[in-house]
């Protein structure tokens, strides 16, 4: 059985009016065109849908069933139209965002504010490391990714939207905590608590020290910035982290930022999507929101 939406639409109009002429007027069709659509529908079903008694037409038993089906289809299409219009207005939909662990502190604030403005959007948030983000972009999984340096070897579109300063942190009682303009050479023998190999922050720090001709010694590897901060606070070494991750520790005096010459290391945060990806209205709205509002959240972080 082969039916078309147009045939069902025409049939429903005829059944509602019980008249071919009025149905044709409603649909802006000629009466022969309406008759042809009904004839093709009946041929497709293999049963008559109307019977004529005198000058009036009436639904057959099959016609009454088709009319009920037609109304259900019309209701479903109407609901679908409302949903699609809501998508256009960014009132409904889903948003899949993946964020580097280092960016989670301000990214969750951005998402919270965006969610207040678009209460009908369902947000899926994945906070993970750089390698996982690269894999997700390769597989075109999330709508958008927030991370530092865009990954190499993956075709992406990247928009820088906020600075990502890397700073040297120490426990408040560290001997260098009260010093000013500390030469980088004084860190030649220092031990650093660092992220795992492949981390964007670690790579940037190692590259910076190499460019300055100063050795960079790693004492302990950690898998998260929170672990690094706790290790530094406990006196296990110095750390290099994004200043965006330090708001609470600085407010409570648990950590301090050392005043080091040529620091901070200036990097950027990027909004990244797979090249050629067609974003949903919800994703387009979030991307624009971040590009427009990120500076305000940078100020919140006290940078």
N, C-alpha and C positions, 0 to 999 in steps of 0.2 A: 504494500500500500504506500503510495507516494502522495503526500499532501504538502501544500505550501502555506505559509503564514498568510499570504495574500488571499488565497482561496478561502481560508477559515475566516478572515476578516470580512470578506464579501458575504459569505454565508451568514455570519452572525448578524450583519446589518439587515439582510433580507428577512431572516427569522424574526428579528426584533420588530421590524415594520410590517411584516407579513405582506410585503409589497415590493416588487422589483423596481418600480419607478422611484419610490421614495428612497430606497437604498442607493440607487444610482445617483440621486441628487446629493445625498449625504457624502458619498465617496467621490463625487465629482467624476463619475464615469458615465459612459453611455449605457442605456439599458441592454443593448446587445452584448456589451463587454461583461456586464454583470451576469447575464444569462450564460455566457460562455464559461465564466469562472465556476458557476454552480454546476454546469454540465460536466466540466473536467473533474470537479470534486466528487461528484456522484460516480463518475467512471473510475476514479481512483479507489473509492470505497467499495464499489460494486453493489451499491444499494441506493434506491431513491430516497432523497431527503425531504422532498416536498410532494404534496399531492394537491391537485386543483379540484375543488368542489364548487361548481358554479363559477362565479367570477373571483372567488377568493382562493388563496393558497394556504395550506396548512402543513405543519410539520408531520412527517411520518414518525413512527417509533424510533427509527434510526436517526431521524432528524432531531428529535428531542434530545437524544443522547449526544449527538454532535454539538447541539447548541449549548448543552451544559459543559462539554469539553472546551468549546470555543470561549465561553465566558471565563473558565479557569485559566486558559492560555492568556486571555486579555488581561486578567488580574496579575498573572506572573510577569508579563511584559511590562505592565504599568509599574510594578514594584521594582523591576530591573531598571527601568528608566529613572525612577527616583534615586536608586542607588548610584547609577552612573552620574547623574546630575550632582549628587552629594560628593562623589569623587572629585568632580570638576571644582566644586567649591571647597575642597579639603575639609569636609565635615565628617567623612568616614574614610576607612581604609586602614592599611597596615604600613608600618615603617620598620625596616630591619636595619639596625645600625650596629656596626662593630667598632670598638674603640681600643686603642692601645692602653695598657694598664696605667701608664704614666699620665694619660690624658683623662682618666676616669673622674678625677676630682672636679674639673670644670665641666666635662662633658655631661655628667649627670645633672648639673645645674642648668645647662642649656636645654637638655631634654625636658626637665621639669617645667621650665618656663614655656617651652614650645607646647607641652601637653596641656598647660592651662589655657592656652590660646586655641587649641584644637582638641577639645575634649573627646571627640568621636574617633580619634586616631588610636589604634592599638600599636604600641611600640614594643619591638623585640630588641633587646640590648645584649650584646656579647662583649665582655671585657676580657681581652686576651693579649698574648705576646705578639711580637712583630712577625715571627715566622708563621703563626697561625693566620694573621691578617693577610700576609702575602698569599697563602694557600687559598683563603676565602676569595680574594680578588681574582686569582687565577681561575677559580671555579665559578666566578660571577654569582656568589651567594648573597652577600648583603646588598642593600640599596646603596649605602654609603659607608665609608670608613674614615675615622678620624685617627691620624697617626702622625709621626714625625716625617722624616725623609721618605718620599715615595719609593716603593720597592723597585729594584732594578730587574729587568727581564720580564716585566708584566706591562702590557699596554694599558695605561690608565690616564685619566684626566685629573689633575690635581690643582686645587686652589689654596694658596696660603691665606690664612685668615687671622693668625695671631702669633706673636713672638713666643718662643719656647726657650727662655734663658736657663742654661745649666750652671749650677753654682756648686761650690765646695762646702760641704757641711761637716760639722764636728760637734762633739759633746760640749756643753757650756763650760766645763772645767778643763778643756784642752789647752795646752800651753800657748797655742797660737790664737786662741779665741779673742784676746785683747789686742792683738797686733793689727796694724793698719798697713795697707799696700805691701803685702807679703810677696816677695819675689817668687816666681814659679820654681826657681832653682832650689828653694828650701824644701820642696816636696820630692826631691830626687830619691830620698830614702824612705819616704812615707809609705805606709801600707793603706791601700784603698779597698773598701768593701764594694763589690761591683755586681752588676747583673750578669746573666749568663752570656756566653759567646753568641753574637748575632744581634744582641740588643742594640737598638739605635743609640741610646744614651752612652753605653759602653764604647761603641764604635766611634762616636763623636769625641769622647774623652781621649781615647787612645790616639786618634788621629791628631788631636790638638797638641797633646804632649809630644808626639813625634815631630810635628812641625816646629815646635819650640826647642827641640833637641834635649828634652828632659825625659829621663826614664820614668815609666809608669808601672808601679808595682801593685799587683793584685794579691791581696791577702786572703780574701774569702769571696766566693761567688754565691749570690742569692738569686732566687727566682722571682722576687717581687720587690717593689720599691718600699713597701711597708717593712719587709724584713731588713732591708738595708738601713732604714732609718732606726730601727730598733737596735741593730748591731752597732751602729755609730753611737747611738745614745749610751750603749753599754760600754763604750770605749774600745771596741774591737778594731777601730781604724777610722779613716776618713771616708767620706762618700761624695759622689758627684751625681746630683739628681736635678730634675726640673724644679724650678722654684714654685711651679704650680702645685706641687705635692706637699708643700711645707706649711701651709696656713695654720693648721692646728698646733704643730710642734713649735712654731715661732711664737704663737700667742701664749702658749703654756710654758715657754722657756726650756723645753726639753732638748732643743737643738739650736745651733747658731750657724749663720752663714759667715764663712771666713772672707775677709777682705783681701782677695788675691789679685795681684796685677794681671791684666789681660783677661780677667773674668768679669762677668759671666761669658760663657760660650754662647753666641747668638745663633739660635736655630729658629725654626718656625713649625707651627702646627698646620697640617693640610687636611682639607676635605677632599676625599679621593673616591672616585668611582671607576669602574671598568670602562675603558674607552668604547664608545658607541652604545653604551647602556641607555635605554630609554627609561627615565625615572617616572615613577608614579606622581600624581599631583601632591601626595603627602610628602614624598621625598624631595620634590622640587621646592615645596614650601619650607621644609626643614633646612635645606641647603641655603636658601636665600636668607632664612632667619639667622643662621650661623654667620654668614658673611656680613650681615648687617649689624648683628648684636654682640658678636664675640668680644669686641673691645670693652663693652660694659662689664662683662664677666671677668675680664682681665683686671679691671679696676677693683672688682669685688675681692679678688685674690690679693690685693694690696701690692701689685707689682708696679 
